[in-house]
C-alpha cells in the first residue's frame, strides 16, 4: 500500500482491521524494496527480520511522512515523556505504540552493542550516566536509547540512500574537545578526594631528552 501513510495504516489497524500497514508480502513489493532492505541491513543489529519489520510497519520512505527522525521516534514511542514541575524535570516511560517495530528495534539494540563500535561506546557511556553497571535499570534505559539511535540512523540511511558507515569506537572521544576530555578525570579525582584542589602541570620535553644515551 504505497499510497497510505504509516500513521493512517496504524489507525486503521487499531480500529480492528487485520491488514498490515505495508504488506511486504504483496506480489512485487518485496522485490521493489530490496534496495531499501539492503540499506537497512548495513546498520549494526539489523538483519532480515528487523529490516523487513521496518519496511512492513514504517515503509521505505519515512521522510515522506515524518519531517525528521524525532517525529518518527515520537510515533514509535521511543521518546520518553517529560514532566517539569517546580523546575524539576521528571522523565516518564515510553508509550505502547509501535507494536511491531519497537520491540524489533530493542532487539536490534541488544545485538548492536555486542560488537565493538560507536553504538557499544555510546551504550557504555549511557550506562555510566544512568547509574553504572550495578544499577539494574541502567542497562535497560541505555538499550532503549540505543534503539532510538538506531531509528535515527535508519531514517537517515533511507533518506540519503547511502549505507551506514561505522565511525569507530573512538567516535565520541574524537568528537569531544580537549577541555571536556580533561574535565572527566578531574571529576573522578574530585569524587575520590572531595574538596581537593587540582593543579595541572604539563611539561613538554624536547625530543632529544626522550632518546636513550648514545642514541
N, C-alpha and C positions, 0 to 999 in steps of 0.2 A: 504494500500500500504506500507507494511513493508520494502520494498527494496528501497524506494525513500527517499532522504533526504528532510528536510523541505525547504531548500533553493531552490532545484530544483523544488519542488512542487509549491513553491510560484512563481517562474519564469514562470512555465507552466500555472499557473492560470492567471498571469498578461498578458500572451500572448493571452488570450481570452477563455481559457477552463473553463468550469463550474465545473469540477471535483474538489472536495476539496483536500487539501493537504493530509490529512489522513482521510479516510472515516470511521468514528467511527460507522456508521450505517450499515456497511457491515456485512454480516452474520458471526457471531462468533467473530468479532473484539471486540465488547463491552464486551463480556464475558471474553476474554483473558486479557483485560485491567482493570478488576475490582480491582485488587490489586493496580495498579498504581493510579487509581481513588481514592481508599481509602487513599493512602499515601498523595495525593494532598489535600483531604478534611480534613486532620489533621492540615492544615495550616489555621490560622485565616483569615477569609474573603473568603475562598474557599468553595463554595458549589457545588452542582451538575453541575450547568451551567458553572461555571468558570473552574472546573476540566475537564469537557468534552470538553470545548473550547480549553483548553491547549492541551489535547490529540489529538484533531482534527487538530490543526494547527502546533504544535511543535512535538507531539508524546511522547511515554513513555520513550524514551532514548535520552534526549537532549545531554548528554555527549558523545554520539556516533557521533554526527555531529559537536558539538562545544567543543573545548578543555577546556573551562572554562565558567563561567557564564557571564563574561564581554563580551565575543564574542557573546553570545546569546543575551545579552542586546543590543548590537550594532545592531544585526539583527532585533530585535523587535523595535529598535529605542527608547529605554528608557534611552539612554545615550545622554546627551546634547552635542552638538558640541562646541568646544572651538576655539577661535581665539586670538592668542597672538601677539600683536603689540606694539612696544616701551616698552617692559617689562610689559605691562598691559594685564591681562587676561580678555577677554570678553566672556561670556557664551552665546551660541546660543540656539535656540529652538530645541526640539526633532523633528525627522522626521515624515513622514506619513506612514511608513511601519507598519507591524504588524496589518493588517486591522481588524482582529478578536480578537486576544489575547490582544493587547494593551489596548483597552477600557475595556476589561474584567478585566485586572489587575488594572486599575484605579478604577473600581467599587469595586473590592475586597479590595483595599487600603482604600477606604472610610468606608467600613464595618469593616475592621480590627482595625481601630483606635478608634472605638466606645467602645471596651472592654478594661478594664484595663490590661496592659501587656507591653511587650517590645516595640511593634510597636507603641502603644499610647505614650509611653515615648519618643521614637525617634521622632515621629511627633511633639510633643510639643517642643522638643529641636530644631528641624529644623525650626519651625515657628518663634521662637525667633531669630535664626540665619539669617533668610531671611527678618527680619524687624518687627517682632511682629504681634500680632493679629489684630492691626489696619491697617496693610498693606493688601489690598485686594488680592494681588497676592501671599502673603506668604504662605497661606494655600494650594493653588493650587500647588505651587512648592514643598511644603512638601509632598503632596499626591503623586505627580509624583515620588519623591524619595522613598516613601514607596512602591509604585508599583515596583520600581527597587529592593528594598529589598525583596519583595515577590517573584520576579522572581529568585533571588539568593537562597532563601530558597527552592523554588520548585525544582530548579536544584539540590541542594544538597540532598534533600529528595529522589528524584528519583535515584540519583547516589548511595546513600548509602543504599537505601531500608529500611530505618528506618523512622517512623513517626516523625513529628515535635514535639519537646519538648519545651514548653513555659519556658523561663528562668526567667520570672518575671519582674515586673515593675521597680525593682531596678537594672536591669541588667547593665545599663550604670554607675550607681553610684558605684556599686561594682567593675566595671572594671577600674574606674579611680583611679589614685594614690592619696595618701593624699595631695601631693603638688598641684595637679590640683584642688582638691576639695576645698582647702584653697584659691586658686587664684580666684575662681569665686566670692565669697562675697567681696574680696578685690577690684576686678574690679567694682563691683556695688557701693561700697563706693566711689571709685575714680570718678565715673560718677556723684554722688551726690555732692561731695566736691572736685572739680578739684584742683590739686596742693597740696592736703593734704598729710601728711606723716603718715603712719600707723605704729604703734608699737604694736606688738602682745606679750602679756604676758600670759603664761599658768601656772597656779598654781594647782598642784595636791595635794589635802589634803589627809591625811591618812584616812583610813576607819572609825576610831574611831571618827573623827571630824564630820562626817556626821550623827552620831547617836544622837537622842534626849536625853536630860538629863534624867538620871535614867534608860536608856535602858540597 
